[in-house]
Amino acid sequence: MAQRKVNRRQAWRIQKIQEERTARAQKRDEQIDSQLEGGDLGPEQHGLIISHFGKQVDVEVLEGELTGEIIRCHMRTHLGQLVTGDRVIWRKSPDAGVVVAVEDRDSELKRPNNHGELKPVAANIDAILIVIAVEPYAHANLIDRYLVASELSDIEPVIVLNKTDLLNDNNRERLIPLLDSYREIGYRIIYASTSDKSGLDELKAFLADRTTVFVGQSGVGKSSLVNTLLPGVDIKVGELSEATRKGRHTTTTARLFHIPEGGNLIDSPGIREFGLWHIEPTRLIDGFVDLREVTGHCKFRDCQHEAEPGCAFHEAIDKGLVSETRFLSYKQILNSMLESDFKAKEAR
């Protein structure tokens, strides 16, 4: 996307705002340093970030007499961007607490924001539940984007079809074969409904002893699933827009919840599109587990996998070894990435 040109006054104002933000952050760190030197902070303790609010985070105490309590903490600016799921070291302050260190992450899920900056969404995740629903319309290409993000983050993905009580003769013919195609690749599929409670026992069994993040379009019922799995949490649930049949955002920040039967669940803000433009186009194929084995077997090294003779992908499709739908989805994502890359270079 081309950068918006700014005039001299606008540039000055932007610089001034940045300088003011930096000054505020520096002042906050100086206050924390003063507390550290003056002994105003308590001993170092282990904690877990369960939610993030701008310049502050909610930290669950993991040891000592305050175990289980939630403390609102400031963050040292040098720690980088902390997210839900981070394991941290914090110290109690007169007004709340201060995060002074962060432990290494086992895994992290990232996605680009609207400015093209790569931002972490959650950390130390064992599995990603890709929630789709009978409504809003579940596109294979959107599912594939989530799967690519999961595979390249080395986090196990599971596809959950929610609102199965809305299945009928019309949508069943499209959805079931679609999900069966993912099952054939090797992905786990869970069918669930909060209305008739079907599939919830299987879902609870999978979530036990794992830290799992829920992702998916707005309106697929993530919040309803959380409310059913965790009675008493009472997350706000949104209705589908009558005009578009798309969901309205109800969750505004990622939050971690403990599951009574064991395990942790992170509910994330609704994402209608999961951008992959931060990934090198050459790495995209690694996110398609069923296609990457075909890579490198084309007759010509510069094969574009269109109509060239000896294309290994088309041969695999003809033999039924590879799904044509998945291949076309890969090509669509690849073309969008190359187009975005071309536009970015053209704008420089």
N, C-alpha and C positions, 0 to 999 in steps of 0.2 A: 504494500500500500504506500502510495506517495506521501512524503512528509508535507505537512501544511506549512507554508511559508509564513513567517511572522515579521512584523516591522520592528524598527529599533526600539520603540517604546514597549512593545509587547515582550521583546527579548529581555529588556531591562527588568520588566516586572517579573518575568519567569525566574530570572537569576536572583532577584530580591527574595522571592518566595522560597527558593531553594536555600538561600543563605539563612533565612529566618528559621526554616525547618532544621537545618544543620545546627544552628545556634541553640535551639530549644533542646535538641538531642544531646548536644554537648553539655548544656547546663544540667540536664537530668542525670547524665553520667557523673558529672562533678558532684552533684548532691549525693549520689550513691557512693562515690568514692569517699566523700566526707563522712558518710555514715559508717563505711567500712573502717576507715582510719580511727574514727571516734568510738568504735565498738558498739554502734547503735543497732547493728544487725545480729541476728541470732546465729547459731551454728549451721554449717552446711547440712542440707538434707536432700534426699532423693525425692523426686516428684515426677508427675506425668501430666503433660498439657492435655486438657480435655476440651478446651475451646480457646478461640483466639478473637480478641476484640481490639483491632487497631494496634495501639502501642502497649496494650496489656494482654495478659493471658490468664486463664483460670488454670491453676495447678492443683492436682490432687496430691495430697500428702501420702507418701508411701511408707513412712516409718515414724516411730516415736509416738508420743501421746496424742498427737493430732491426726494419726493415720485415718484416712478416709475423708477428712475434711477438705473443702475446696477453698483455696486462697487466691484472691486476685493479686497478680504480681506484675510489677514493671519488668522491663527487659533491658539488659545492657545492649547498647547498639552494636557493639563489635561482634555479637553472637550471630549475626546474619538473620535470615528470616526463619523464625520458629513457627511450627505448625502443629495442629492437633496430632497427637500420637508421639510427639517428641518426649524422650526421657531427659530430664534436666536435673541440675543441682540448684536449689533455691535457698534463700535465707530470709527469715522473718524480719520485717522492718516495723517501725512504730505504727505505720498506717496500714500495712498489708504484708507484702513480701517482694523480694527481688530475685529474678532468675540470674544467676551468676555464671552458669556454664551449661553446656548441652552435651549429652553423650552421643557417640557415633550412631548413625542410623543403620539399621539392618536393611531397610528398603525405603523407597519414597515414590509417591505418585506425583508427577508434575504435569502441568498443562500450560499452554501459552494464554496470556490474558489478551484483552482487546488491543493492547499496544504492542503485541508481539513479544512481550517479555515472558520468559519461562519461569513459572512460579510453582513451588511445591504445594500440593493440596493436603497431603497427609503423610505421616511417616510411620515406619515400623509396622507395615501392613503384611499380613500373611496371605490374604485373598481379596479379590475384587468381585463383588456381586454386581453384575450388569443387569439392572432391572429394566425389563421391557413390559409392555402390557398389551392387551387386546385393543385398548384405546389409551393414549393416542397411537396412531399408526406406527408400527415398528418396522423401520427400514433396515435391510440387511447391511447397507453401507455404513449406517450409524453403529450397528453392532460391531462391524469389522473394525471401525476406528477405535472403539473401546478395547477390542481384543488386541489390536496392534499395540496400544498404549500399555496394556497389561503384559504382553509378551516381552516387549522391549524394556519394561521395568522389572522383569523377572518376578512377577507376582501372579499367583494362580488365579485365572478368571473362571467364574461360574455364571451361567446365564439363567436368570429367573424370569419366567413368564408369570406376571401378576394379573389379577382380575380374571382368572380362568372361568369364573362364573358367568362372564360375558361371552364366552365362546358359543358360536352358533354355526349353522350349516354354511353360512357365507364366509365368515372369517376363518373357520377351522381349516378349510381347504388351502388357505394361503399360509397360515401360521405353523401348523403341525409339520408339513414337509420342510419348511424353513428351519425349524428347530431340529428336526431329524437330521438335516444335512450337517448341522454343527455337532450333533452327537456322533455322527459317523467319523468326523475328524478327530474326535476324542474329547470334546468339551462336555462337561457335566451340565445337565439341564434340570432345573427344578420348576415344577408347576405349582403355583400357589394362589390362594384367594383369601383375603381377610374377611370376605362376606360369608363364605361357607366353611372357612377354617381348613380347607384342604391344602395339603402340602406343607403345613406349618411345622409339623413334627419333623419332617425331613430337613426343613430349613434350620430348625433349632439344633438338630444333631450335627449339621455341617458347621454351624457357627461356634459350637462349643470348643473352648480352648484355642480359639484363633482370634486375631484382630482383623476384622473385615471392614472394608469401606463399601458403602452402597453408592453406586453411580447410576445415572440414567436421566432421560428427559424429564422435564417438569410434567407432572400429571400422571406418571406411571404408577404412583402409589407407594413411593419409598417411605414417606412419613406415616402412612397408614400401616405399613408393615412394621415399622419401628414401634408404633403405638400398640400394636397387637402383640409383638414379641416382648415388649417391656411395658406392662400395664402400669399406669400411673405417670408415665413420662408426658403424655398429652401434648405431642407436637402438633402444631397447627396444620390442618389438612386443607388443600386447595381443590376447587372444582375445575373441571375442564371448561375452557371457553366454548360457549355454544356456537360461536361463529367459526372458530378455527379447529376445534376439537384438540387443541394443544393445552398443556398445563400451564398454570400460573405458578411462579416461584413462591414457595412458602418458607423454605429453609434459607436463612441468610448467612449462616456461618457453619463450617464443619464442626461437629460436636461428637465426642466419644461417650458412649454409654456402656456400662457393664451389664452383661447378660446374666440373670440369676443362675442359669444352668452352667455358666462358665463361658469365658470368651468376652471380647469387646467388639462393639459395633460403632462405626463412624458414619454418621449421616451427613452427606455433603450437599452443598447448594446444587439445585437442578442445573444440568448442562444440556442444552439442546443440541449443540454440536461440539465434538471433541476435536479441536484443531490439532493437526500433526505437522504443521509447517516448521516446527523446530527440529524435526528429524531429517537427517540427510536422506535424500531420495534413494540412494544406494542401500540404505539400511531398512527401507520399508518392507522389502520382501522377507526380512527376518521376522517380521511380525505376523506373517502368514505361515503358520506351521505346516500346512498342507502343500504350499507352493515352493517353499525355500529349498526343498530337496531337488527340485527340477532345475534350479539355477545352475548355469554353467554347462548345460548339456545341449544347448542350441548349436546348430551347424556353424553359424557365423557368430563371432565374438561380439559384434555390434548389433546383434539382432534386437529389433524393437518390439518383437512379439506381435506383429501386425499380420502381414501376409507373406513373410519371408519363408522360403523353402527350408525345411529342416528345423523349424521352431519346435523346441522341446515342449513348450507349454501347450501348443495346439495339438501336438501328437498325444500328449497326456490326456487332454480333454477328449480327443477322439476315442481313446482307449477306455474312457470312463475312470481314469485314475485321479483326475482333478475336476472339481466342480467348475463349470463355465461361469456360473454366477459369482463364485468367489474370485475367479480370475478377472472378470469384468469389474468387480468391486476394487480389486487391487489396481487395475489400470485407471479407474476413475480417480482414486485417491492420488495415485502417482501423477497423473496429468494435472490435478489441482495443485499439487505441491510444486511441480515444475513451472506452472503458470504463475504462481505466487512468487517463486524465486526469480522468474524473468521480469515480472513487474517491479520487484524490489531493486533489481540491478538497473533497470531502465530509469528508475526514479533517482538514482544516485547521480 
